[in-house]
Amino acid sequence: MSKKCSPNSIKELKPNEIFVFGSNLSGKHGGGAAWYAYQNFGAVWGEGVGLHGQTYAIPTMQGGVETIKPYVDEFIKFAKQHKELTFLVTRIGCGIAGFTDEEIAPLFKKALEVENILLPGSFMKFLQ
């Protein structure tokens, strides 16, 4: 089964689409995809986790990959409960946080089974 990928560049969203980005726990969305989410899609300053506006924040700045996994697992669970929404996952953790696609992609293995989660193409080669 070939899974649809999220766009490489997300500049606009349809009403049911959610921009999933890497954040920091304090919700200081000062750069990268977090800044874009804050400026354009309703991310809330001071809220570093979860659904806000048309965004979903996953903290990536608090330590190693193992500290990101619980937040990714919670996101996948949330997406399964909200099938009316389509989640466009960006390359979370692969910008300012400094991780690689190869390190982050395995955290999203269970997302492959969830139809309303679209993952970056750069993650897919590490998941198939």
Rosetta blueprint (number, residue, H / E / L):
1 M L
2 S L
3 K L
4 K L
5 C E
6 S E
7 P L
8 N L
9 S L
10 I L
11 K L
12 E L
13 L L
14 K L
15 P L
16 N L
17 E E
18 I E
19 F E
20 V E
21 F E
22 G E
23 S E
24 N L
25 L L
26 S L
27 G L
28 K L
29 H L
30 G L
31 G L
32 G H
33 A H
34 A H
35 W H
36 Y H
37 A H
38 Y H
39 Q H
40 N H
41 F L
42 G L
43 A L
44 V L
45 W L
46 G L
47 E L
48 G L
49 V L
50 G E
51 L E
52 H E
53 G L
54 Q L
55 T E
56 Y E
57 A E
58 I E
59 P E
60 T L
61 M L
62 Q L
63 G L
64 G L
65 V H
66 E H
67 T H
68 I H
69 K H
70 P H
71 Y H
72 V H
73 D H
74 E H
75 F H
76 I H
77 K H
78 F H
79 A H
80 K H
81 Q H
82 H L
83 K L
84 E L
85 L L
86 T E
87 F E
88 L E
89 V E
90 T L
91 R L
92 I L
93 G L
94 C L
95 G L
96 I L
97 A L
98 G L
99 F L
100 T L
101 D H
102 E H
103 E H
104 I H
105 A H
106 P H
107 L H
108 F H
109 K H
110 K H
111 A H
112 L H
113 E H
114 V L
115 E L
116 N L
117 I E
118 L E
119 L E
120 P E
121 G H
122 S H
123 F H
124 M H
125 K L
126 F L
127 L L
128 Q L
